[in-house]
Amino acid sequence: METKKRALGRGLEQLFNNENLDVSTIEKSIYESATNEEIIELPLEDLRPNPYQPRQVFDEEALQELASSIKTYGVFQPIIVKKSIKGYEIIAGERRFRASKLAGMEKIPAIIRSFTDEQMMEIALLENLQRENLSAIEEANAYKLMLNKLNLTQDELALKVGKSRSHITNLLGLLRLPNDIQEMVNDSKISMGHARVLSKLNDENQMRNMANRIVNEKFTVREVESLTDSNQFERSIKVQKRKQPEAREFKYVEDLLSEKLDAKVKIKDKKIEISFISIADLNRILEIINVKE
């Protein structure tokens, strides 16, 4: 019986192998295949969040609303969990778990299934991407984790999560921002558009000063682009001086390459120079230009 309860379910493995994964389809398959005997009440104290949960901040107001509903009507849809060494790890339904705790509940209905770490990671990311908006930084960190742990290319990841390749590349570029600015994005103090402009700067002090001005002076993204386009700012997309005619001749190529690679590109003396800030950043650029190590 325990083997049956922990089985992933007929056809579910095939869903995980699809290029475009939909968390609703996975959950629906589990709910439809579960018998009444497999839906059991688990103590909240025995549960812990999915270790691959990308969300760092939960909407407290929305949780309180859900908690109020649970107090009145209970939890209609069981959460999905995996048996761990001590207790259970939540695969899907962390909001229901958190709201149940707020509602003062002691147990929650659950279905136990076996998942690999890779599948847990995919579920955690997709549940948030497809149902609730992650912050740009949370989404970027989730993509980075999937690329590293699942050995995916950016093209493969884009297909799996239903996003464009350029969207993923742009988000990964935000991880070059200092941690305090990333927190400002998580707290919705600055937008993804603002953050993307800041990530093009090379000086962290300039990044921080401009981030604070965005918050205090309510700059639009276009205003930040204009302000940081002066020679006072060291940008990853270098603005060439007029006294360098050869560089000006190829400036449009530099800009195109910089935009595509999300990195500083310089053309001089018939050479193309591409800057990178770490080994991981170099690997990202090599992948974009389809160069195998």
C-alpha positions in Angstrom: 0.0 0.0 0.0 2.8 2.4 0.9 4.4 1.7 -2.5 1.2 2.6 -4.2 0.8 5.8 -2.2 4.3 6.9 -3.1 4.2 6.1 -6.7 4.4 9.0 -9.1 1.4 8.0 -11.1 0.7 6.5 -14.5 1.6 8.9 -17.3 3.1 11.5 -14.9 6.7 10.7 -15.8 5.8 11.3 -19.5 4.5 14.8 -18.5 7.8 15.7 -16.9 9.6 14.7 -20.1 7.5 17.1 -22.2 9.3 20.2 -23.5 6.6 22.5 -22.1 5.7 21.6 -18.6 2.4 22.7 -17.0 2.0 22.4 -13.3 -1.8 22.4 -13.4 -1.7 19.3 -15.7 0.6 17.5 -13.3 -1.5 18.3 -10.2 -4.7 17.3 -12.1 -3.1 14.0 -13.0 -2.3 13.4 -9.4 -5.7 14.4 -8.0 -7.5 12.3 -10.6 -5.4 9.2 -10.0 -5.6 9.4 -6.2 -8.1 7.3 -4.3 -10.0 8.5 -1.3 -7.8 6.3 0.9 -4.7 8.1 -0.4 -5.9 11.5 0.7 -4.8 11.6 4.4 -4.6 14.2 7.1 -1.1 15.2 8.0 0.0 17.3 11.0 1.2 20.7 10.0 4.2 20.3 12.3 5.4 17.4 10.2 5.6 19.5 7.0 8.3 21.7 5.7 8.5 23.8 2.5 10.0 22.6 -0.8 13.7 23.3 -0.5 13.6 24.6 -4.0 10.9 27.1 -3.4 11.9 30.2 -5.4 9.5 32.6 -3.6 11.2 34.6 -0.8 8.3 36.9 0.0 4.7 35.9 0.4 1.8 38.3 0.2 0.6 38.5 3.8 -2.8 40.1 3.0 -3.5 37.3 0.5 -2.5 34.7 3.0 -4.8 36.2 5.6 -7.7 36.1 3.1 -7.0 32.4 2.4 -6.7 31.7 6.1 -10.1 33.2 6.7 -11.6 31.0 3.9 -9.9 27.9 5.4 -11.4 28.7 8.9 -14.8 28.8 7.3 -14.7 26.1 4.7 -11.6 24.1 5.3 -8.9 23.1 2.7 -10.8 21.9 -0.4 -7.7 20.8 -2.5 -5.2 18.6 -0.8 -1.5 19.6 -0.9 1.0 17.2 -2.6 3.9 16.1 -0.5 7.0 13.8 -0.6 8.1 11.6 2.3 11.5 12.8 3.6 13.9 11.5 6.3 12.0 13.5 8.9 8.3 14.3 8.1 7.3 15.5 4.6 8.4 18.1 2.1 5.7 20.1 0.3 5.7 19.7 -3.5 2.7 21.9 -4.3 0.5 23.9 -2.0 2.7 25.9 0.3 0.3 28.8 0.4 -2.4 26.5 1.6 0.0 25.2 4.2 1.0 28.7 5.4 -2.6 29.9 5.5 -3.7 26.8 7.4 -1.1 27.6 10.1 -2.5 31.2 10.3 -6.0 29.8 10.6 -4.9 27.8 13.6 -5.4 24.4 12.0 -3.4 21.4 13.2 -3.7 19.1 10.1 -4.1 19.5 6.4 -5.3 17.0 3.7 -2.4 15.7 1.6 -1.5 13.2 -1.1 1.9 11.5 -0.8 3.9 11.0 -4.0 7.6 10.3 -4.9 9.5 13.0 -6.7 13.1 13.4 -7.7 14.9 16.5 -6.6 14.8 17.7 -10.2 11.0 17.3 -10.4 10.6 19.1 -7.1 12.6 22.0 -8.4 10.5 22.2 -11.6 7.2 22.0 -9.7 8.3 24.7 -7.3 9.3 27.1 -10.0 6.4 26.4 -12.3 3.7 26.7 -9.6 4.9 30.2 -8.9 5.5 31.2 -12.5 2.2 30.0 -13.7 0.0 31.0 -10.8 1.6 33.9 -9.0 4.1 36.5 -10.1 7.6 36.0 -8.7 9.8 39.1 -8.4 12.3 39.4 -11.2 15.2 38.4 -8.8 13.3 35.4 -7.5 12.6 34.3 -11.1 16.2 34.9 -12.1 17.5 32.8 -9.2 15.1 30.0 -10.0 16.3 29.9 -13.7 19.9 29.9 -12.5 19.2 27.0 -10.2 17.4 25.0 -13.0 20.2 25.7 -15.5 22.9 24.5 -13.0 21.1 21.5 -11.5 19.2 20.2 -14.5 22.1 20.8 -17.0 19.7 22.6 -19.4 20.6 25.2 -22.0 18.8 28.5 -22.0 16.9 27.4 -25.1 15.8 24.2 -23.4 14.8 26.1 -20.3 12.8 28.6 -22.3 10.8 25.8 -23.9 10.2 24.1 -20.6 8.9 27.2 -18.8 7.1 28.8 -21.7 9.2 31.9 -21.8 11.4 33.5 -24.6 15.1 33.0 -24.6 15.7 36.8 -24.4 13.5 37.0 -21.3 15.6 34.5 -19.5 18.9 36.0 -20.6 17.7 39.5 -19.4 16.7 38.2 -16.1 19.9 36.3 -15.5 21.7 39.6 -16.1 20.0 41.1 -13.1 22.0 38.7 -10.8 25.0 40.9 -11.5 23.4 43.6 -9.3 24.6 43.9 -5.7 22.5 42.1 -3.1 21.0 45.2 -1.6 19.7 46.4 -5.0 18.3 42.9 -5.6 16.4 43.3 -2.3 15.0 46.6 -3.6 13.6 44.6 -6.6 12.2 41.9 -4.3 10.5 44.6 -2.3 9.1 46.3 -5.4 10.9 49.5 -4.7 12.4 49.4 -8.2 11.0 47.7 -11.2 12.6 45.1 -13.5 13.1 47.8 -16.1 14.9 50.0 -13.7 17.0 47.0 -12.5 17.9 46.1 -16.1 19.3 49.6 -16.7 21.3 49.5 -13.5 22.7 46.0 -14.4 24.4 47.7 -17.4 26.5 49.8 -15.1 29.9 48.6 -14.0 30.4 50.7 -10.8 28.4 49.3 -7.8 28.5 52.7 -6.0 26.9 54.3 -9.1 24.3 51.5 -9.2 23.4 52.2 -5.5 23.3 55.9 -5.9 21.0 55.7 -8.9 18.8 53.0 -7.2 18.3 55.4 -4.3 17.5 58.2 -6.6 14.9 56.0 -8.4 13.2 55.4 -5.1 13.4 59.0 -3.8 12.8 60.9 -7.0 10.4 58.5 -8.7 12.4 58.3 -12.0 10.9 56.4 -14.9 12.9 53.8 -16.7 13.4 56.1 -19.7 14.7 58.9 -17.3 17.2 56.4 -15.8 18.4 55.4 -19.2 18.9 59.0 -20.2 20.7 59.9 -16.9 23.1 56.9 -17.1 23.9 57.6 -20.7 26.4 60.4 -19.8 30.1 59.9 -19.6 29.9 60.1 -15.8 28.7 56.5 -15.8 30.8 53.5 -16.7 28.4 51.4 -18.7 28.7 47.8 -20.0 27.6 49.2 -23.3 30.4 51.7 -23.9 29.6 55.0 -25.6 32.5 55.7 -27.9 34.1 59.2 -28.1 33.9 61.2 -31.3 37.7 61.3 -31.6 37.7 57.6 -32.3 36.2 57.4 -35.9 36.9 53.7 -36.3 35.1 52.8 -33.1 32.2 55.1 -34.0 32.0 53.3 -37.4 31.2 50.0 -35.6 29.3 51.4 -32.6 26.0 50.0 -33.9 27.6 46.5 -34.1 28.9 46.9 -30.5 25.4 47.9 -29.4 23.8 44.9 -31.2 26.2 42.5 -29.7 26.0 44.0 -26.3 22.2 43.7 -26.3 22.3 40.1 -27.6 25.0 39.0 -25.1 24.0 41.2 -22.3 27.7 42.1 -21.8 30.1 44.9 -22.7 31.5 44.6 -26.2 34.2 46.7 -27.8 35.4 46.7 -31.4 38.9 48.2 -31.9 41.8 47.6 -34.3 39.7 45.0 -36.2 39.2 43.0 -32.9 36.0 42.2 -31.0 36.5 42.3 -27.2 33.7 40.7 -25.0 33.9 41.4 -21.2 32.7 38.9 -18.6 32.6 39.2 -14.8 32.9 35.5 -13.7 33.3 32.0 -15.0 29.5 31.5 -14.9 29.0 34.7 -16.9 31.6 33.5 -19.5 29.7 30.1 -19.7 26.5 32.1 -20.3 28.0 34.0 -23.1 29.6 30.9 -24.7 26.2 29.3 -24.6 24.5 32.2 -26.4 27.1 32.1 -29.2 26.8 28.3 -29.3 30.4 27.6 -28.4 31.0 24.3 -26.7 33.6 24.0 -24.0 
